[in-house]
Amino acid sequence: MIFKSVGDDRPYPDHGLVTPKDWSDVPPRQVRLDELVTTKRTLNLDNLLSEDSTFYGDLFAHVVEYRGVLYLEDGLHRAVRAALQQRAILHARVLTVK
């Protein structure tokens, strides 16, 4: 299995970070794919196959840590691309929410 679990919602409270600029203050770090719970069940293939999918957005995936669980909020296409390249690690901005 690629991810710890596949979810379809955000079980954590609203954190107020919306734009890539909002997230830019959160430092990136490495996370293991098998520790992530997705917040989306579907993947847009255009995003996965696009060579410039990060051109207008953040280079890093956005992960929310809530109650010890890492939720992949944005960047599912990056995570799947990493898995297809047989990488177990993803660089992500991890925001801890209490």
C-alpha positions in Angstrom: 0.0 0.0 0.0 1.3 3.4 -0.9 -0.5 5.4 1.8 -1.4 4.7 5.4 -5.0 5.3 4.5 -7.2 6.9 1.8 -9.6 9.4 3.2 -12.2 11.7 1.6 -12.3 14.6 4.0 -10.3 16.8 6.3 -11.0 15.6 9.9 -9.0 18.5 11.4 -10.2 22.0 12.3 -9.7 24.8 9.7 -6.1 26.1 10.0 -6.6 29.3 7.9 -3.8 28.6 5.4 -5.2 28.9 1.9 -2.7 30.2 -0.6 0.9 29.0 -1.3 2.1 32.3 0.2 0.3 31.4 3.5 2.1 28.0 3.5 5.5 29.5 2.6 6.3 30.1 6.3 6.0 26.4 7.1 9.4 24.8 6.5 9.5 21.7 4.3 10.7 18.4 5.6 10.7 14.8 4.4 7.7 12.5 5.2 7.2 8.9 4.4 4.3 8.1 1.9 3.2 5.2 4.1 2.6 7.6 7.0 0.2 9.8 5.0 -3.6 9.7 5.1 -5.1 11.3 2.0 -7.9 13.8 2.1 -9.0 13.1 -1.5 -10.1 9.9 -3.0 -9.7 10.9 -6.6 -6.7 12.2 -8.6 -6.9 14.5 -11.6 -4.7 12.8 -14.2 -4.0 16.2 -15.8 -2.1 17.2 -12.6 -0.3 13.9 -12.4 0.9 13.9 -16.0 1.6 17.7 -16.3 5.3 18.6 -16.4 4.5 22.1 -15.0 2.0 21.1 -12.3 3.9 23.1 -9.7 4.6 26.1 -12.0 1.9 28.2 -10.4 1.8 26.6 -7.0 4.0 25.4 -4.2 6.9 23.1 -4.9 6.0 21.1 -1.8 3.0 19.1 -0.8 0.9 20.4 2.1 0.5 18.1 5.1 -1.5 18.7 8.3 -0.5 16.9 11.4 -3.5 16.5 13.7 -3.6 14.2 16.7 -0.4 12.4 15.6 -1.8 11.6 12.1 -0.3 13.2 8.9 -3.0 14.2 6.5 -2.1 15.0 2.9 -4.1 18.1 2.2 -2.6 19.2 -1.1 -0.2 17.4 -3.4 -1.8 14.0 -4.1 -0.3 14.1 -7.6 3.2 14.7 -6.2 2.8 11.8 -3.8 1.5 9.4 -6.5 4.3 10.6 -8.8 6.9 9.8 -6.1 5.4 6.4 -5.6 5.5 5.7 -9.4 9.2 6.6 -9.3 9.6 4.1 -6.4 10.4 6.8 -3.9 9.1 6.3 -0.4 9.8 9.9 0.7 8.0 13.1 -0.2 9.1 16.7 0.6 6.2 18.5 2.2 5.4 21.5 4.4 4.0 20.0 7.6 1.7 22.2 9.7 0.8 20.9 13.2 -2.7 21.7 14.2 -3.9 21.3 17.8 
